[in-house]
């Protein structure tokens, strides 16, 4: 697994980066890294905004990462890239 197409975002509130994750032979596009002012940081899987029957906006995820260890590893590598470091990776696909 490795992060590709990493892009810092500076003027979008808590959204600080967008990137893709490459698992050989699969690429998941459109993952984002978010950070609050208190330093709390998390990733958000690719999603699509829609308007529900009640008229309220909601988001439908296209990909849902259910493995917390994998989610943590993606977050760790994205933070390293955001901080200008080269993230280490074993390159293995987790599935």
C-alpha positions in Angstrom: 0.0 0.0 0.0 1.2 3.5 -0.8 -0.2 7.0 -1.0 -0.1 8.5 -4.5 -1.2 11.9 -6.0 -0.9 13.6 -2.6 -2.0 17.3 -2.7 -1.9 19.7 0.2 -5.0 22.0 0.5 -4.5 25.3 2.3 -7.8 27.2 2.0 -10.6 24.6 2.8 -11.2 24.8 6.5 -10.4 21.5 8.2 -9.6 19.8 4.9 -5.8 19.8 4.6 -5.0 17.2 1.9 -6.4 14.9 -0.7 -4.8 11.8 -2.1 -5.2 8.3 -3.6 -4.2 5.0 -2.0 -2.7 2.3 -4.2 -3.1 -1.3 -3.3 -1.6 -3.5 -6.0 -3.7 -3.7 -8.4 -6.4 -1.4 -6.9 -6.3 2.4 -6.5 -8.8 4.1 -4.2 -9.2 7.7 -5.4 -10.4 10.7 -3.4 -9.4 10.1 0.2 -9.0 13.3 2.3 -7.1 14.2 5.4 -8.8 16.6 7.8 -7.4 18.4 10.9 -9.1 20.4 13.6 -7.4 23.4 15.2 -6.8 21.2 18.3 -4.6 18.9 16.1 -7.1 16.0 15.9 -6.5 14.4 12.5 -8.5 11.8 10.5 -9.0 10.5 7.1 -12.3 10.5 5.2 -13.1 7.9 2.5 -14.4 9.0 -0.9 -18.1 10.1 -0.7 -20.8 11.7 -2.7 -23.1 14.4 -1.5 -26.8 13.9 -2.0 -30.1 15.4 -0.9 -32.4 13.0 1.0 -36.1 12.8 0.8 -36.4 15.0 3.8 -34.5 17.8 1.9 -31.4 17.5 4.1 -27.9 17.0 2.6 -26.1 13.8 3.4 -23.0 11.9 2.2 -22.8 8.4 0.8 -19.4 6.7 1.0 -18.1 5.0 -2.1 -15.5 3.1 0.0 -15.8 2.2 3.7 -12.5 1.2 5.4 -13.6 -1.2 8.2 -10.1 -2.3 9.3 -9.0 0.3 11.9 -5.4 -0.8 11.7 -5.4 0.0 7.9 -7.2 3.3 8.5 -4.5 4.2 11.1 -1.7 3.3 8.7 -3.2 5.4 5.9 -3.6 8.3 8.3 0.0 7.9 9.6 1.4 8.0 6.1 -0.7 11.0 5.0 0.3 13.0 8.1 4.0 12.2 7.3 3.5 13.5 3.7 1.7 16.6 5.0 4.6 17.3 7.4 7.1 16.9 4.5 8.4 13.5 5.5 8.8 10.4 3.4 6.4 7.8 4.9 7.7 4.3 5.4 5.7 1.4 4.1 6.1 -2.3 3.7 4.1 -2.1 0.4 2.0 -5.2 1.3 -1.7 -5.3 0.4 -3.8 -5.9 3.5 -6.3 -8.1 1.7 
